Amino acid sequence: MSVLNKKLNDLYPGRVVRKDLTNRIKGNASVPTYVLEYLLGQYCATDDTDTIEEGIKMVKNIISSHFVHRDEAQLIKATIKEKGSHRIIDKVSVKLNDKLDRYEAYFANLGLNKIPILSEFIKSYPKLLSEGVWAIITMSYQPVEGRDTSPWNVDQLKPIQISSVDLDDYKEIRKSFTTDEWLDLLLQTMGLNPEEFTNRSKLLQIARLVPFCENNYNLIELGPKGTGKSHVFTEFSPHGILISGGEVSKAKLFVNNSNGEIGLVGYWDVVALDEFAGKSKRTDTGLVDIMKNYMANKSFSRGTHVMQAEASIVMVGNTNHSVPHMLKHTDLFDALPKDYYDTAFLDRVHAYLPGWETKKLRNEMFTDDFGFIVDYLAEILKTLRKEDYTKSYKKYFELSSTITTRDKMSIEKTFSGLVKLIYPHGEFSEKEAKVLIDFAIECRKRVKDQLRKMDETFNDDPVEFEYRTGDGKVTQIETLEVMEYGDAKLDILPLAKRQLQTNTESSFSSIGTESVVSKEKRLEGFHISIRDNQSKISYKGLFGDYLIGATEYIIRDPYVRLPYQIRNFAELCRLITELKQEDEEITIELVTFNDEEFLESSRLAFEELADSLESLGITLKYTFSETLHDRCIEMNNGWKIILGRGLDIWQKTNGRYDIAEVYQEKRLCKEFDITVVRV
């Protein structure tokens, strides 16, 4: 068991479960994850292998004996009739029959409708009146006579969810984890393998949970298919509901004026609209105006009465074009239906998550480690909705006075939600707060930039998305996609061209498919930081021109052992080959470290590479050093390149035939610094 898994089991006993167990028992049953993990938490909340196996058998037996499959509904009905009563697991919703003055239950899988149910169940579990809840129900059958009577009875009903949690205990134990450990724990709780994600990618995944812990939070995520945008809203919490964007109406979402029934926002913490994009989709007349008012003021009208609700609104959908295409020709809201393509509506969105940065889910991206029982964390997040961290950043930062009230509120709500998720005990350093405030500002700036493109009036009062630290340093925030590609409609150039324009002495470019260093200009040293998930980065664009003229290279990198790391080194050798004169002779010396496990395979790889370079006039040498720490490239042309991560600057690609395997600029980067100095 890993250190984190052991720590989690020791400190949160009975509240964790091994995430791969869910898939082992789910089979073909269409049961939400939180239902299965509720059962697993009863029987498998341990690290003892034998107990887990026994628990799995028990849960499988419960599912097979009590879960209602649609194709077995008649068999279950017969079982109830013959036995007199029987426990089932099904999703139940309730409607009021005002003609008969009674509540009636509807069973999703069993197929029974209009079954009388006691009002005490409704008082205890009001969500039964909306889209229904999964529950363990004891059903009985008694033959009766009469037109409006039913032989079916609901004797007992218990929603499948944890009844109570100790928030103070949760917060106190959180102090025993480092930030990195806690981020990994949250990823594992979501069923994901943290090793497959960078820090920024982890934050993008975790940000999907903000609507569960922040009241009236409006989030949109648009991106390619298959990245899990809607998964968390169907599987993670019994307090959230996912509905198709094409099926939503003002009666379903807010209030049905014909019968006075409150809609989904009155019963759920999170209402997520799936498949929200699609220009040709039709929307309910008047819905957009009601949503505008609700998203801004947390209220909606019920006849002559104004009602309040706390549900967060989430909109997820697929984009139709690449990010560079949208930035150059349209905007990042381009895929939305016509009625929602409204600046007044979109201005109510607190954060826009860049779905195009999230990789498509592959098998290795799922975890078999321990995480919280999702229902336990769901209850914690529900309780945290009552707390407020919107101003907690002020002990470290002061937002620019040009930021509008709506922008500021959006940034603060995103920051508050992330604090609740990552630092629920309220303790965080300035460095840790900076990561969150940068992310929160970027998510709101992405919204505001698109509004400026859609409506020129948003340019009347320029907003500087920046903040000042206690020592007076000002930090400006830019969205990652604009740094990479620029934005033609906003007259914003990519970072590479901006650097070239603003520094006539230094002609270095940190981004670009080709180095933009002018041969007529004098090279100067520099230091830059590259962000997680940044693309359009290549060795040639980073430092290619600083290699020119060198005939001796010493490359120090302790981690050149795995196949992709050796590939990176070979690509650097290729760049050196491209830049050398044909009659030049070059010497490359690699100083690295290696474990016994990789030693022989690395030797073979280096020898093979050396043989292939020899005919090109390049001599490759390599040595292994156990004390090596530096990561740099030293050259005899007067330059030294200091690499924070060595040559290992890119994230894992999606497979052997991913274009990024052979195209450096299409790979996503890990976060790193690079410094070039004269020696």
N, C-alpha and C positions, 0 to 999 in steps of 0.2 A: 504494500500500500504506500502511495506517495506521502510525502510530508504533509501536503495540504489535505489530502483525504483523511489521514489519521487525525490531524488537528480538527477537522470539521466534525468527525465522528465523536471525538472526545468532548468538544465544547458545545455541540448542538445535538446531543443524543436524542434519538426518536424523531428528529425533524429533518433528517436527510435520507436520501435514497440513491442507489446506484442507477445512473440514468439509462444504461443499456438494458436494464430489466424491463422497462416499459415496452420496448420493441419485442422483447422475448415473449411477453404475454398478450400483446395487443392482437396479433393475428389479423383476421379480417373484421374484427369488431370495430364499428365506427364509434369508439368511445373516446372522448377528449382526454388528453394527457392528464389533466388535473383530477379526473375521475380515477384513472388507473393508479396514479401516484398516491391518491388518498388511500386506496386499498393497500398499495405496497407499503405505505407508511404504517399501516396497522400490523403488517406481518413481516416486513423485510427491512425495517429501519435498524440495521446492524451491519457490522463488517464480518460477522461469522458466516463462513461459507455454507456450513450445514444448515444453519437457521435460515439463510437466504433461500436455499434450495427448497426447504420445507415451506417457506412463505410463498414462493412462486407457485408451488403446487396448490396451496390453499387459495391464492388469488385466482389462478386458472380455474379452479373448481367453482369459485364464486361466480366468475364471469360465465362459465359454461352452464351453470345451474340457474343463474338468476338474471343475467343480462338478456334483454329481449332483442333477438335478431328479427328483422322484419319478416324474413322468410319462415320463421318459426313461431310467428304470432299466434296462429291457431293452436299449435301444440301447447303454448304457455296458457292460453285461455282454457284449454281442456284440463290442464294440470290444476289450475285454480278451481275449476268447477268440481273436479273429482276429489281434490284434497280439502275443499272448503275454503282454504286460504293459502297464499303462497307469496313469498317475497320476490320482488322483481327490481331490476335496475333499468330505469327508462327516463326519458326526458318528458316532464309534465308541464303543461301550461294551463291556465285557468281563465275562463271568461264568466262574466256575470250574465245570467239569463234573467232579465228584469221582468219578463212575462210570468215566469214561475217563481220569481224572487229567490233564486238560489245560485250558488256558484257551481260551475261545471268544469270538470277536468278533461283535458285532451292529451292522449298518450301518443308520442311521436312514433314509436316503433310497434307498440302493441296494437295500435289502430283503433282503440276505443275512444269514443267521443261522447261529450255531453254526460259524463258520469258525475253525479252529485258529489260534492266534497264539502266538508265542514268549514265554516268560516274561520274557525280558530287556526287552521293551517294558513289561510290567507293573511291573517293578522300577524302570524309569526314569520311568514316568508312572502312578503308582498311582491317579490319578483316573479312569482307564479303568474301574476296578472299580465306580465309583458310577454317576452318570448319564451318563458318557461325556464326550468332548472332541471339538472340531472339529480335524481334522488333515488334512495332506497325506499321502496313502497311495499307495504303489506296490503295485498288485495284479497278480498273475499268475495264469494258468490253465494247468493241466496235467492232461490226462485221467488218471484213476486207476481202479483197481478196488478193491472192498472196501466193506463196508457202512458202516463208521465213518470212512471217509476222504473227503476233500473235494478237488475239483479246484482250488478257490480257495486262494490263498496271500497272506499279507500279507508282502511282502518288505521294505518300509521304511515307517516311520510317524514323522511329525514333527508334534507339536501346533503349531497356529498361534498362537504366542505368542513374545514376546521372551525370549530365553534368559537374559540378565543385564542389570543396570543398575548404574550408578555412583551410589550415593546421595550420597556426599560431593560429587561434581561437581554433582548436582542441587541440593543445599543451597547450595553456594557461588554458583551462578548465580542462585538465588532472590534473593540480596541485591541484585541489580541492578534489581529491580522494586519499585515502590511497592506498598503494600497494595491500592490501588484497581486497579492494573494486574494484580496477581496474581488478585484476585477475578474480574476480567473474563476473564482467561486460563482460569481454572477453568470459568467459565460457557461459554466458547467451546469448551473441550474436551468439555463435556457436550452440545455442539451447540446451545447457546442464545445468543441475542443479548442481550448485557448492557445495551444501551440500553433494553430493554423491562422492566428490573427495577430496583427500588429496592435500597438496601443490605440492608434486612431480607429482601426477597424473594430476593436473591442468597444470603444466609445460609441461608434455608430450603432452597434447592436444593442448596447445597453440603453441608448437614448430612446429606443422604441418602447421602453418601459416607463418613461417619464409620464405619459398620460395616466398611468395607473396610480401614481402617487401625487399628482398635481391636479387640483381641481380646475375645471374649465380651461384645459390646455388644448390648443388647436395645432395639430401637427399634420404635415403632408410629406409623403415620400413617393417620389416618382423615379422609376428606373427600369432596367431590363427585366425580363421574366426570369423566374427561377431563383431569385435571391432571398426568398423567405420573408418578403415584406409583410404578408398577411398572417404568417404562421403563428406569431406570438399572440395575435388577437383571437385565435380560435382555440389554442391549446394551453395558454399560460394561466389564465385566470377565470374563475366563475363570475367575476365582476365585470367582464368585458364581453361584448357581442360583436360579431362580424356579420355584416349584411351586404348584399350586392348594391353597389351605388345605383344601379339601374332600377332597383326595386324600392328605393326609399321614397317616401312621400311625407308631406307635412303632417298628415294624420298619424302616420306610423312613427314618425320621429318626435313630434311634439304633442299634438292633441287632436283628437277626433271630435270636432264640434257637434257632430250629430248625436253622439252618446256621452260625450264628456270624458271619455277615457284618455288618460295621460299616456303619451308615447314613450319611446325608449329612453329619452334623456332623463325621464323621471325615475327610472328604475336601475339604470346601469351606470357604473363609474366611467366606462369607456364605450363609446359607440364608434366602431370602425366601419368605414364605407369602402368596400373592396371594389376592384375594377372601376375605380373612380374616373379614370381617363377614358377618352374616346370622343372625338369631336362630334360624331353623329348621334350620340346618345341624347335621348329626350329626357327632360326633367319635369318634375311636378310644378305646375304654375304656382308662383308665389313662394315656393320653398326657399329659393335663394334669399329673398328678402327676410324671411323669418330667420334663416340661418345667420344672416348678417347681424341681426339684432341680438340673437342668442350668443354668438361667438364674441360679440363686443360687450354685451351687458349682462350675460348670464340669465336672461329672462326671455319669456315668450308669452303670448296672449292666449287665454282660454276664454273665448267669448269676450265679456267685458272685464275679466280679471287678468291681471298680470302675474305670472308664476315664475319662480326661480328654480334653477336646477344646477347641478354641479358636474354633470357628465362632460368628459373631455371628448372632443371630436377629432377623429383620425381619418385621413383620406390617403389611400394607397392606390397606385395604378402604374401602368406600363407606359414608357416613353416610346415614341415612334421613330425618333432620329437620334444620331450620335450627339454627344455634348458639343463638340466643335461646330456641328451644323446648326444646332439650336442657338448657340451664342452668336454665330455670325449672321444667320438669316431670320430667326424668330426670337424665341425666349424659352426659358425652362418650364413655363406653364403651357407651352404650345399644345400639349396633348389633351388638355382638359376640354370637357363639353362646352359648347358655346355659352350656355347660361351661367356657368361657373367661371368663365373667362372674363371676370369682372374685377377691376382693381379694388373697388370698395369691399368686395367679398374677400379677395385674397389678402388685403391689408390686415385682415383679422387673424391671419395665420401667424402663429408665434415662431414656428421653426420649419424649415424645409430641409429634410434629410436627403443627401445626395445618393439615391439608390444605385446610381451607376458605379459608385465606389465599392459596393458590396459584391463580393464574388458569388458566383452561382454555387449552390450547395452541392458538395460532393461527399461521398461516404466517409472519407477521412476527416471531414470537418465536424463530425458528430462525436460526442464523447462517451466513454464507458466508465468515467470517473463519477464520484459522488457530487451531489448538489442538493440544495434545499428541496424538499417536497414543494412543488410549485404552488400548491394551495396554501402552504404555510407562508411563503414569501408573498403571495397574493394578499393574504390577510394583513401582513405587516405593512405592505404598501398602501392598502386601504386605510389603515390606521394613521399612516404618515400623511395622508391627505389633509389632516387637521392641523399639521404643523407648517410653519412658514420660514423659509430661509432666503426669501427674495432679496433681503438687504444685507445678507451676511458677507457679501463680497466687499462691502464698503470699508472693512477694516484694513483692506489691502489696496483697493483700487477706487479711482474716481472716473466715472464715465464722462465722455465729452459732453459739454453743454449743448452741442449742436444736435445731439441725439433726441429725437422727438419722444413724447410721452408714450406713444404706442410702441415705438421701437424699444424704448427702455423697459417697458413692462414685459415685452416679449423676451428680451435678454434675461431679465431677472427671473421670470418663471422657468425658463430652461435651466438657468443656473441652479435655482432652488430645487428643481426635480432631480438634477444630477447629484446634488449634495445629499438629498434624501436616499438616493440609491447607493452612492459610494461612501459617503461620510455621514451616515444617519445619526451618529453620536455628536455631530456638529463640530468636530475637531479636524482642522486641515491647515496645512502650511500655505504660505504665499505661493510657493512653487506649484503646489497641488491645486490651489484655487485658480492659478493662471491657466492651467490646462482647460479647466471648465469654463472660465469666462471667455477665453479665446474661442472655444467651440460654440458657446451660446451666441456670441456676437456673430460669428460666421454664419450660423444657421438663420439668423434674422436678416443679415446682410444679403443673403442669397434671395430672400423674399423681396427686400427693398430694391435691389438692383433690377429685378425683373419688372417691378412696378414702374420704375423710372423709364424702362424701355417701352412699356405698354401705354404710359400716360405721361406726357411731358410736364404736366403740372407738378409731378412729384420731384421735379428738378428745380422748382422755384426756391426751395429752402434746402440748400446742400447740407447733407449729413455726413459728418466724419465719424466713421465707426472705429473709434480709438478710445484709449483710456490712459490715465496717468497713475503711476505708482507713487508710493510715499516719498521716494527720492527724486521725484520730478520727471522721471523717464516716461516718454510717451510711446505707446505701442499701437501701431495701426494694424487693423485686421483686414485681410483679403480672402476671398473664397479660393479654394484650391484650384477649381476649374478655370477661374479667370487668371490666376498666376500661370497656369500651363498654356492656355490658349488665347488669353486676352478676350476682349469683348468689343466687337466692331461698333455696335450701336451705342455703346457708352464711351467710345473713344479711349478704351483701355487696352494698352498693348500687353502682350505676354511679358513675363518678368525679364526674359532674356533681352528683348528689345528695349525695355524700360531702363535696364542697367546700362545698356550701350549708349542710350541717348543722354542719360544724366551724368555720365562720367566720361569725359572726352579723353582723359589720361589713361584710365584703365579700360581696356576693351574686352574684358572677360565676360563670358555668358555662362550662367549656371544651368540654363535650360535650352534645349533645342536639338534637333536631329543632327545639326552640324555646328561645329564651333564657329562663333561669329567674330573671333579675334581677327582684326585687320592686320595684315602683314606690315602695313605702313606705320602702325602704332607701337609704342613701347609697352611691353607687358609689365604688369605690376602685380605684386602679391595681393592676396585677398583672403577673406574668410566668409563662408556662407553656411546656412543651415538648410537642409532638405527635409521636407515634411513627410510623415507617414502617408502612403497612398499617392504620393506625387509621381507623375509619369513624365515622359519626354526627357528622361535622364540617360545619358550615355557617357562612357569614359571619354570619348572624343569631345563631346560637348562640355564636359566638366573640366578637363585638363589637357586635351589633346595638343594644343599649341605649346604647352610648357614642356612637352617631350622632345620637340624639334631641336636637333643639334646634339642631343645626348648620344654617347656611344657606350656608356657603362651605366647599368641600372642595378641598384640593390633594392629589392622589394621585400619588405618586412611585414609579415602577416601570419600570426600564430594559427589561423584557421584556414588552411588550404588542404583539405583532406577528403571531404565528401564530394561526390560527383559534380554537383552544381557549383561547388567552390572551385574545383579544378577547371570547370568550364569557364568560370569568370576569369581565372588566371590565364587560360588559353586565349580568351578574347582580348585581354590586355596585350599579350604577346602578338596577336594579330595586328592590333593598333600600332604597336611599335614597328612591326614589319611594314605597314602601309606608309609610315612617316619617314622611314630611313631611305637614304640614297642607295641605288642599286649596288654601287661599289663600296659602300660602307660595311664595316664589320662591327657587330654589336655583341656585347656581353651582358647577359641578364643573370643575376644571382638571386634566387629565391631563398629567403631565410624564414622557416616556418617551424611549427611544432606538430608532433603527431603522437597519437596513442598507439600502443602495440597493435590494437585491433585494425587500424587503418594503414599501418606502416608499409606492409608489403604491397598492397594495392596502389598506394600513393607512389612508391618507388617505380613501379611498372608504368604508371601514368606519366610521371615526369620523364622517364627514360624515352618513352614513346614520343612525347612532345619534343624532347631535345633532338631526337633523330629527325623529326619532320622540320625543325627549324635550322638544322645544320646546313642544309643545302641552300638556305636563303641568306647565309652569312651571319647567322645568329648562334652564339654559343650559350646554352642554358646550363647553369649550375644550380645545385640545391643543397642546402644543409638544414639539419634539424637542431633546434635550440630549445632546451627545457626552461630557460629563463627569459624567453622573449615576451615582451609586453607591447612594444611599440607597433604601430600600424602606419607605415609610410612608404613612399617611393623616393629614394635618394638617387640623384643623377649627377653626372660630371659636367653638366651645362650651366650650373649655378643655381638650380632650383631644387626645392624639396617639397613634396606633396604629402601633407599629414592627413591621413584618412581615419576618421573616428571609428568606423566599422571595418577598416581594411577594405578589401575588394568585395566583401559580402554586403552589398548595398541594396539588393533587390529581394522582394518577397518571392515565395515559391510560385511557379507558374501553374497553370491548370492541367498540364499534361504534355506528353512528348510532341503532340502535333499542334500545340498552342503556338500561334505566331510569335508570341513573346519569347519562345525558346530561342529564336534566331534573330530577334529584333529588340535590342536593348531598350529603345525608347518606348516600347509598348509594355514594358514590365512596370509593376507598381513598386515603389521604393519603400525601404524601411527608413525610419528617421535617422539622420546622421549629419555630422558636421565635416567640412573639408576646409583645410587651410593650406595655402601655397605661400612659401616664403623663399627669399633669396638666402643662399648660404655662402 
